Amino acid sequence: MVKSPCTNICAIDYNVGFCMGCKRTIKEITHWPNLSNIDRKKILLKILDRKFLISKDRKKTPKVETFK
Protein backbone atom coordinates (compact mmCIF):
# COMPACT_ATOMS: atom_id res chain seq x y z
CA MET A 1 0.00 0.00 0.00
CA VAL A 2 1.34 3.40 -1.02
CA LYS A 3 1.31 5.84 1.90
CA SER A 4 -0.45 9.18 1.56
CA PRO A 5 1.86 12.17 1.02
CA CYS A 6 -0.30 14.27 3.38
CA THR A 7 1.81 16.52 5.61
CA ASN A 8 -1.11 17.77 7.75
CA ILE A 9 -0.50 21.24 6.32
CA CYS A 10 -3.78 21.53 4.44
CA ALA A 11 -3.84 24.78 2.51
CA ILE A 12 -5.16 24.79 -1.04
CA ASP A 13 -3.57 27.52 -3.14
CA TYR A 14 -6.15 28.17 -5.84
CA ASN A 15 -3.61 30.18 -7.87
CA VAL A 16 -1.44 27.11 -8.43
CA GLY A 17 -4.21 24.56 -8.04
CA PHE A 18 -2.89 22.29 -5.32
CA CYS A 19 -2.29 21.92 -1.60
CA MET A 20 0.81 23.72 -0.37
CA GLY A 21 1.49 20.90 2.10
CA CYS A 22 1.27 17.71 0.04
CA LYS A 23 1.26 19.29 -3.45
CA ARG A 24 -1.84 17.33 -4.53
CA THR A 25 -4.88 18.76 -6.30
CA ILE A 26 -8.26 18.61 -4.59
CA LYS A 27 -9.27 15.85 -7.01
CA GLU A 28 -6.15 13.82 -6.18
CA ILE A 29 -6.77 14.26 -2.44
CA THR A 30 -10.41 13.22 -2.60
CA HIS A 31 -9.78 10.24 -4.89
CA TRP A 32 -6.69 8.98 -3.00
CA PRO A 33 -8.47 6.37 -0.81
CA ASN A 34 -10.00 4.68 -3.88
CA LEU A 35 -6.94 4.71 -6.15
CA SER A 36 -4.81 1.70 -7.03
CA ASN A 37 -1.18 1.68 -5.90
CA ILE A 38 -0.12 2.33 -9.50
CA ASP A 39 -2.29 5.46 -9.70
CA ARG A 40 -1.01 6.60 -6.31
CA LYS A 41 2.58 6.23 -7.54
CA LYS A 42 1.70 8.30 -10.61
CA ILE A 43 0.47 11.08 -8.32
CA LEU A 44 3.67 10.86 -6.26
CA LEU A 45 5.66 11.41 -9.48
CA LYS A 46 3.52 14.46 -10.31
CA ILE A 47 4.22 15.77 -6.81
CA LEU A 48 7.97 15.53 -7.45
CA ASP A 49 7.52 17.58 -10.63
CA ARG A 50 5.49 20.19 -8.76
CA LYS A 51 8.10 20.45 -6.00
CA PHE A 52 10.80 20.91 -8.64
CA LEU A 53 8.85 23.64 -10.41
CA ILE A 54 8.19 25.44 -7.13
CA SER A 55 11.88 25.36 -6.18
CA LYS A 56 12.81 26.53 -9.68
CA ASP A 57 10.39 29.47 -9.44
CA ARG A 58 11.77 30.44 -6.03
CA LYS A 59 15.26 30.70 -7.49
CA LYS A 60 13.96 33.23 -10.04
CA THR A 61 12.50 35.42 -7.30
CA PRO A 62 14.91 38.20 -6.35
CA LYS A 63 16.19 37.97 -2.82
CA VAL A 64 15.47 40.79 -0.43
CA GLU A 65 18.45 42.09 1.44
CA THR A 66 18.14 43.51 4.90
CA PHE A 67 20.60 45.94 6.39
CA LYS A 68 21.30 46.48 10.06
C-alpha contacts under 8 A as a table, 3 or more apart, distances in Angstrom:
res1	aa1	res2	aa2	distance
1	M	37	N	6.25
2	V	37	N	5.77
2	V	40	R	6.62
2	V	41	K	7.22
4	S	32	W	7.73
5	P	22	C	5.65
5	P	44	L	7.62
6	C	9	I	7.57
6	C	21	G	6.98
6	C	22	C	5.04
7	T	10	C	7.60
7	T	21	G	5.62
7	T	22	C	5.72
8	N	21	G	6.96
9	I	20	M	7.25
9	I	21	G	4.68
9	I	22	C	7.42
10	C	19	C	6.23
10	C	20	M	7.00
10	C	21	G	5.80
10	C	22	C	7.71
11	A	19	C	5.23
11	A	20	M	5.57
11	A	21	G	6.60
12	I	17	G	7.07
12	I	18	F	5.45
12	I	19	C	4.10
12	I	20	M	6.11
12	I	26	I	7.77
13	D	16	V	5.72
13	D	17	G	5.77
13	D	18	F	5.71
13	D	19	C	5.94
13	D	20	M	6.42
14	Y	17	G	4.66
14	Y	18	F	6.75
17	G	25	T	6.09
17	G	26	I	7.98
18	F	23	K	5.45
18	F	24	R	5.12
18	F	25	T	4.17
18	F	26	I	6.55
19	C	22	C	5.75
19	C	23	K	4.79
19	C	24	R	5.47
19	C	25	T	6.23
19	C	26	I	7.46
20	M	23	K	5.42
22	C	47	I	7.71
23	K	47	I	5.70
23	K	50	R	6.85
23	K	51	K	7.39
24	R	27	K	7.97
24	R	28	E	5.79
24	R	29	I	6.17
24	R	43	I	7.67
24	R	47	I	6.66
25	T	28	E	5.10
25	T	29	I	6.22
26	I	29	I	5.08
26	I	30	T	6.14
27	K	30	T	5.27
27	K	31	H	6.03
28	E	31	H	5.26
28	E	32	W	5.82
28	E	43	I	7.48
29	I	32	W	5.32
30	T	33	P	7.33
31	H	34	N	5.65
31	H	35	L	6.34
32	W	35	L	5.31
32	W	40	R	6.99
35	L	38	I	7.96
35	L	39	D	5.91
35	L	40	R	6.23
36	S	39	D	5.26
36	S	40	R	6.24
37	N	40	R	4.94
37	N	41	K	6.13
38	I	41	K	5.13
38	I	42	K	6.34
39	D	42	K	4.98
39	D	43	I	6.41
40	R	43	I	5.12
40	R	44	L	6.33
41	K	44	L	4.93
41	K	45	L	6.33
42	K	45	L	5.16
42	K	46	K	6.42
43	I	46	K	4.97
43	I	47	I	6.19
44	L	47	I	4.96
44	L	48	L	6.45
45	L	48	L	5.14
45	L	49	D	6.54
46	K	49	D	5.09
46	K	50	R	6.25
47	I	50	R	4.99
47	I	51	K	6.14
48	L	51	K	5.13
48	L	52	F	6.19
49	D	52	F	5.08
49	D	53	L	6.21
50	R	53	L	5.09
50	R	54	I	6.13
51	K	54	I	5.12
51	K	55	S	6.19
52	F	55	S	5.20
52	F	56	K	6.06
53	L	56	K	4.96
53	L	57	D	6.11
54	I	57	D	5.14
54	I	58	R	6.24
55	S	58	R	5.09
55	S	59	K	6.46
56	K	59	K	5.31
56	K	60	K	6.81
57	D	60	K	5.21
57	D	61	T	6.66
58	R	61	T	5.19
59	K	62	P	7.60
